[in-house]
Amino acid sequence: MKIKILPILAILATLLCACDKVLDRPSPTEAEDAKYWTSAEKVRLYANGFYIHYFEGYGTGWTHNSAPLLDYTFDDNVVHMSTQGQFTRSVPTGTGWDDNYEWIRKVNVMIDRIDSRMTDILTQEEYGHWMGIARLFRGLEYARLVNSYGDVPYYDHEVKNTEKDELYKDRTPRSEVMDAVYDDFEYAFANIRLDDGSQYINRYVAAALICRWALIEGSWQKYYYNNSTRAAKFFDMAVSCGDFIIGSGKFDIVLDFRSLFSSTDLTSSKDVILYRKYDPAQGVTHCVASYCNLSEPRAYGPNLDLIKAFICTDGKDWQTSNLDDTDDFSLENLIKTRDSRFEASFYHQLIATSKSCYLYPVKFISRDASAPLTIEEGEVKGGAVDVQYTSTNNTNGYPVLRYAEVLLNWIEAKAELETLGQGVVNQSDIDVSINKIRSRPIAEEAQRLGVRETAAMDLSALPNDPARDADVPALLWEIRRERRMEFVFEFSRIIDLRRWKKLEYMDTDANDDLLTGTWVNFPAECSAQLKSDNVGKLRIKTKEGEFVSYDGTNGSRMVGFFYPKENLGRLPFLDVPNINPYLTPVGSNTIVDYRNKGYKLTQTEGWPDASN
């Protein structure tokens, strides 16, 4: 069952307070609260207020708090035509700590009211379902909190404003918090309805979300906390939820890659478990496709490290592939020799509007969007994209939860359990997950460009990528590669790097490919850029590592990886005293507020108490 989130959003204006984000109805401190909890439909109305918080999709209008491409550009996939985004290097005055706890309070109110006022109103089935929905929300919020802060204060009930000792208690150990989350997730999975209508959360949605966050927590326990027992507990939960979704037979991989993100209605697609639909008639549109329309200048773009990560169509990395010329990084050759997701994610011509790298992301826009444009020599020479791909007029929907994500979460959890001596991954597991994804249809336009299906993964003949970390088994390395290709510019890369304890991948001093763009033959492909205005501005790096800057006379030498002088590295963030890039510090104002009220909030592990 898919969820069409749009109708739900239409009623949120009556639920959310614009000034302080607290639900107007019911107010737990006013008389109307006692009269509110009278039916299952009232509970549904209250629960609807959580949808926009967890399932934002592309956002709306110019608002995109968690939109793909625009807000997930801080990772090792992107290069910025400027100094790269920095890790936090000192304790800030404020963070989102208080905002998260507003949602904790809201869901605990929901749980309390269902339990204390509705046991004689709801049937047993209704009680289980709505309590399951509430506990799913609570589990999600705490999973997100510990993913950022580690230990956090845990509340399993509504806390009154007068209960100061509770309101200002110190952190609860992460293990205790996540044990409670585990229980919430188990209850939700056992009790949420298989089908609650096409616009609402069902058990498949819950299972997909639990699978995601159980995998994340299992990885943190294994790699950051070195606790194999707790890691296995959560990996096993991820596998169980994946088993349920896969075994249902309700979902499949049937669409070409770009259609997943450019279609206006996927409510009947088996690729999608949860979907946000946009409708201009109701004033619900977004802006993300506008940043993929080729005309819009982009300061962010894919770096060479990402380009090199795409697997070749024979199923091997570019250095060990049996294909010819896999070290030829010209765009035409990359399109023909790399996995089909490469062509689906980037435009098939080099273009100067992608200022940092000359390779333009188009993953979140339809293939026909660029048809009206005339692109020559690396420039848009004429035409205009349709108005639906400009400003905030975008109407393509977003697959909030994809079946492909469940498959990759599931197979990774199984592979992690194998490393812990619990179970074995076999070829049939690979076939139902990675090979199912690799065999997705390829769009006709892509086939005309030479795109071909990637060979199936053979568990007995995994690539021996020379770039593989010594501490990562070959299977896990290839699963991680699949995630990188599948989710590029989506939600997960920086989350993945942190849960794998691999933030060194973002060290620009150690890896110059993070600052490097794609291969550009300026005389042959972008000759319009060889002009006086660009003297001293254009720069390439040859395969031998030599930098060549355009001086007005050396156009024939401008063949290599685009490397603007503006592309500058990050400040050190690893092994620096009083900096822990893996966990977020609590703002000093919050710690001072605790202290002023006579309480102590411990600062996040690895950060100093900067509130003095």
N, C-alpha and C positions, 0 to 999 in steps of 0.2 A: 504494500500500500504506500502510495506517495502522499505527501502532505503539500497542499497548496496553501502557502502561508499568507498570501495576500488577503483573503477575506478576514483572517484573524487580525491582521494589522489594522484593519479599518476601525476596529472597536477600541484600539489601545488608547486613543486620546481620552477616552472616558475612564481609563484605568490608571494612567501614569501621570504623576504630578510633574509638570515641566520644571519646577524650580528646585525640588529636592529629591526627585526620583522615587519618592515613597508613594506606594499605592494609595490613592484617595479613598478607594472603597475596597474592603472595609477598613475603617480606622480602628485599631484595637483600643484606642483610648476614648472613643466616643460611643454614645448610646446606640448608634446605628449598627455597630458591630454585632451586638446581641441579636439584632433582627435579621442579619444578613444570611447566616448559615442555615438556610432552610430547605435547600434542595441540591441535587446533583448538578443541575444547571448553574446554580450560583457558584459551586466549586469550579466548574469548567470556566466560567467567566473570570474568576480569580486566577486560575492557572494560565489563561491566555496572556496575562501580563508578563509571563516569563519568556514567551516565544521570541520576541524581538531581541531579548538579551542573549539568548543562546543561538538563534538561527538568523542572524542578520543578513547573510548572503552578500550581495554586492552593496548593501546599504541602500539609502534612498537620497535622492537629490545629490547634493555635494557631500553628504555625510557618508563616511565610509570607515567607521572605526575598526573594522576587521576585514575590509574588502580585499580580495586577491589583487595582486600586482601593486596596488597603491600602498598598502600597509604592511606587506610582508617582504620588504626589499632590504631588510637587515639580515643578511646571511651570506654564505659563500657562493651564491649563484649570481649575484649582481655586482656590477661596477657602477660607481657614481662619478659623473664628470665634475669632480670636486674632491675634497677630502672625504674618505669613506666614513660611513656612520660609525660612531664611537660607542664602545661599551661604557656604562656608567663607571666613573672613576672616583666619585666621592658621594657621600650620603646626601641626597637631596633634602629639601625642606618638606616635600610632600610626595606621596605616591597614591595609587588607587586603593590603598588598604581599606579606607572607610567605605568606599563605594561597594567593594565586595561584601562587606558585612551588612550593608543594607539588604542585599539579596538573601543573605543567610537569615536575617531576621524575618523577611517576608515569607520565606518557605517554612520557617519554624512556626510562624503564625498559622499558616495553612495546615500544618501537621497537627498543631494543638487544637484548632477548631474542629477538624474532622474527627479527632479522637475524643474530644470532650463534649461536643455539642451535636454530633451527627450520627452516633451509633444507632439511634432509634429511627433515624430518617433514611439512611442509606441501606440498601440491601448489602449482604455480605460481599457480593461480587462488586458492587459499586464502591464499597469501602476499600476493598483490596486494590481496585484500579486507581482510585484517586489518591490513596495513600502511597501507592507505587509511583504515581506521577510526582508527588511531592518529594518522596525520598530520592527519586532519580535527580530532580533539580538540586536537592541538597548535596547529593554525592558529586554532581558535576561541579558545583561551586567550590566545594572543598578540594576536589581534585585539581581545579584550576589554581586555587590559592596555594596549595603546597607545591605545585609545579613552579610557582614564582618565589615563594618565601621559605619553603621548608617547613619547620615547625610553625604552627599558627594556633591561636586560641580556638578551642572547639566548643560549640554550643549545640546541644541536641534538643533545645526547648526555647520557647520565647523568653527573653530576658526583659524585665521591666526597667524603666528608667531609674527607678529608685534602688535597684539592686547593684550598687556601686562595686561591691567586691566581685560580682560576676562580670559586669561590664568592663572592668579594668583588670581582669585576671591576666596573668602572663601566658606565654605560649604553651600549648600542649605538644608533646613529642609527635613528630610526623607519623611514627608507626601507630600510635593510638588513633590519630585522626584518620589515617587510611584504613585501619581496621574497621572503623565506623563507616567509612565510605564503602568498603567492601560489603558490609552488612546491608547498607542502603541499596547498593546495586543488586545484590542477591534478591532482596525483597521486590525491587522494581521489576526485575527480570521474571520473577515467578508470578507476579500479580497484574501487571499492566495487560490490557486487552490485546488480543491478536489483531483486532480490528475495531477502531473507535470512530470510523468515518474517515473520509479522504483528506480531511483538513486537520487531523489531530495526531498526536503521538500514539504509536502502537508499540507492540513488543519488538518488532523488527527495528524500529528507530531506536528504542532503548538499548537493544542488543548491540547495534552498531556503535552507539556512543560509549557503552560500557567497554566494548572491545577496544576502542581507541584509547580510553583513559586507563584501562587495565594494562595495556601494552606499555604506555608511557610510564606508569608507576613501576612496573616490573623492571624496566630498563634503568630507572633511577636507582632502584634497590640493588641491581646487579653492578652497575658501573660506577655510581657515585658513592653509595653506602656500603658496597661490598657485602651485601647480605643475600646470599643465594637462596636461602629458605624463603624469605619474603618475596624475592624476585619470582621464584617458581609459583608461589601462591597467585600472584597477579597474572603471570603469563598463562597459567592454566585457566583463569577466568576469561582471558581474551580468547583463548582457543575454544572454550565452551560456547561463548557467544557467537564466534565465527562459525562453529559447527552448526548452530541453530539456524543461522541465516542461509548458509550454503545448502544445508540439508532441506530447507523449505522448498527449494526449486522455484521460488517466486522471482528470483533475480538472475540477471545474466549480463554478458557484455555483448551488446548488439549494435551500438552506434559507433561511427567514426569519432575520433578524439575531439575534433573541433566542435562537432555538433553538440557535445555535452555542455558546452559553455556559450554557444551562440544561438541556440534555439529559444523560441519564445514560449514553448510549452512542452515539457517532458513528463507530464503527469501520467502518461501511459507507458513510459519507457521502463524496461526492466533494469536499465543501468543505474537508476536513481532510487534511493530509499527515502530521501527527503528532499524536497524541491521548493525553491522560492520563485513564485511567478510574479511578473511585473505587468501592470496594466495602466496605460496612459489615461484611459477613460476614468479611472479612479484616482488619478494624480499620483500613482506610485511608479516612479521611474528611477534610474540611477545614472552614474557618470562613468563607470569603469570602462565600458567599450570605447568611450571617447579618447581614452589614453592608449588605445590600440589602433586608431584610425589612420595612421601613417602621416597625417598632416600635423598632428599634435607633437611638438618637440618633446623628447623624452630625455631627461638627465640620467635616468637609470636604464640599464640594459644588461643582457647576459654577458658574463665574462668568459674568458678562455677556459677557466677551470671547469665551468659548467659544460661548455662545448665539448671538451675532451671527455667528459663523463658519459656522454651519450654512447650507447653500445652500437656496434656495427651490425649490419643485417645478418651476418653469420653467427651472431650471438656472442661475439668476443669483443674485448676492448680494442681500441684503435692500435695499440702497440703489438698485440699478438694476433690480430685478425689475419685470416688467410685471403681476404679481399685485396685487390690491387689498389695501390695509392691511398691507403687509409691515412697516411701522413700528409695528404693534400687537403688543406683546410679551406680551399675555395668553397664558397657557398654552394655552387652547383654540385660539387662532389660530395659535400656533406649531406645534401638532400638525398642523393642517390645511395649513399653507403651507410647512413645512420638510421637508427630506429625511426619509425614513422612519426613518433611524437616530436621529433626535432622539427620536421617540416610543418607539423600542425601547430607548433608553438611560436614559430618565427616566420616573418615574411620572406618570400623566396628571392627577393632582390635586396641588395645593400642600399641603405638609405641614410642620408646625412641627418635626418631628423632624430635618429637615435644617436645622440651626440657623444655618448661615452664609448660606443663600441661599433656602430654602423649596422648592427643586427637588431631588427625591430620586433618586439613582442606583439603577437597578434592572437594569442590564445583565446582571448575573451571577446572576440568579434567574429561575425560571420564571414565566410569566404567571399561573398559577393560585395562586401562593404567597400573594398578597394577597387572594384571594377570601374567606377567612373573616373578614377585617377589615371593620369598619364605620368609614368615615372621613367625618367631617362637619366643616365649618367649620375645616379645617386640622388636625384632631386625630383620633387613633385613639380612637374612642368605645366600641369593643367588639370581641370576637372575639380569636382568637389564631392565629398562623401554625402550620402543621404542624411537628412536632418536627424534621423533616429540614432545616428552614430556620433552625434555632437552634443556638447554641453551636458545637460542632465536629462536628455531625451531618450536615453537608452532603455530598451525594453526586453533585451534578452534575459532569460531567467538564470538562476544559479543552482547547480546541484549541491545542496548543502551536505548531504551524505551520499557518497557513491558506493556502488557495489565493489568497484575496483579497490577502494580504500579498505573495505572489509577484508577482501582477499589478501591484500598486502599486509595488513595488520595481523591477520590470522597466520599466514605462512611465516612471518617474522617471529611471532610468539612460539610457534612450533619449533622453529630453528633454534631459538634461544633455549627452550626447554631441552633440546637435544644436547646443547653445550653443557647443560647442568646434569646430564645423565638421566633425563626423564623423557623417554620416547625417542622415536627415530623418524626423521623426515624421509618419505619415499617418493618415487617418481610420480605416483598418482597425486600426491599432495602438490607437487610442482605443476602438474598438468592442469589441475583444477584452479590454480591461482595464477602464477606468473605466466604460464603458457596460454591460459584462457585470455589474459590481458593482451599478450603479444599478438594473438590471432584476431584481434578486433578488426572490423572492416576498415579499409583505407578509402578515403574520398576519391572520387574520379579525378578531381583536379590534381590531387597529390600523385595519383598514378601516372598522369600525363607528364609530371615533372620527374618521373623515374623512381618514385617512392615504392619500396617493396616491403613485404612483411618480414619481420625479424624471425630468425630461426628459433625453434623451440629450445628451451633450456634442457640440457641433458645432465641429470644429477651425477652421472658417472664421468662426465667430461667437462667440469666447470672450468671457465677461463682462469688462467694463472696471471692475473693482472699485475705487472711489475709495480704499479702504484699502490697496491693493496697494503694496508697496515699489517704489520707482523702479528698484532694481537687480535686481528679480526679473521675468523675462518672464511674460506672462499665462498661458501654458501651465503653467509650473512653479508659479505661484501657485495655480492651480486643482488641480494634482496634490497640492500640499501641503495644500490644503483637504480634499481627499478623504482623505488620511492622517489628518488631525485628526478628521474625523467617524468614520472606520472604526475607529481605534485608541484612541478616548477611554478613559482609565483603564486602558489596557493598558501595554505595556512601552516604547513608542517615543518619546513626545513630547519628553522632556528630551534624549534621544539625538539626535532630529531637530534641536532648537534648537541644540545644540552643534555638530553637523556642518555645519549651514547658517551657522554663526557669527551666530546671531540671538538671543542671550540677552537682548538689549535688550527682547524681547517680555515679559520677566518684571520689568521695571522698573515698580514700582507708582507711583513719582513721575510717570512719563511717561504712564501709562495707568490711570486710575481704574477702568475697567471690570474690572480684575483683582481689585478689592476689592468689587465690586458683585454682588448676587444677582439673582434673577429678578423679573419684574413681579408685584406682589401688590396686588390690590384687597381690602384687609382687610375693609371693610364687607360686600362681596358674597361673598367666598370664604373668609375666615378670621376671621369675626366673633368666634369664641370666644377669639381672642387679644386682643381689645379689652377687657381686664379690668384691675382695679386692680394686680394683680401685675406687669403689663407697663408701667406708667406709667414713663416715662423710659428704658425698655429698647427698645421697638420704634422703629425709624427707617426712613424711606424717603427716596429721592432722586427728585424729579420729573424729567420729561424735560428740563426747563429747568435742572436741576442744583441746585434748592433742596432743602435737607434739612428734613424735617418729623419731629419726634419726638412720640410719643404722650404726651399730657398728661392723659388721662382724659376730655377734653371734645371733642377734635378728631378723633374717629373717622372722620368723613366725609372728612377730608383725607388719610387714610392710604392713598393710592393712588399707587403708584410702584414703583421698583426697591428691593427690600429691601436695606438697607445697615446692618447692625448696627454700633454704635459700637465693638464689640470687633474688627472687621475692620481691622487695622493693617498698614501697609506694610513693605517690606523695607528694610534698611540699604543704602547704596550698595555696589555690587559691580563696577561697570564703571569703567574708567579710574582705578582706585584703586591707588596704589603698592604693590608687593609682594603684589598679589592678582591671580591669573589664574583667573577662574571657569571657563575652558574645560578646564583640566587640573588633575589632583589632585596636591597636594603629597605627598611621601613623609614619613612621620612622623619627627620629630626623633630618636626613639629608634633608629630604623633607621640613620640617618646617624651617630649617635654610636657605634653598635655597629661600623660599618665603621671609623670613626676609631680606636676602641680596639684594633682588630686590625691597625692600620697601613695601612688602605686608605681610599679616598675614594669616596663615592657622591655624584654631583652632584645637587643638588636640582632638582625639576621646573621647567621654564622658567616664568619669571614669578613665582617664589616665592623668598623669602630663605632662606639657610641659617641656620635658627633654632636650631641645635644647640649653639652656643657658650655 
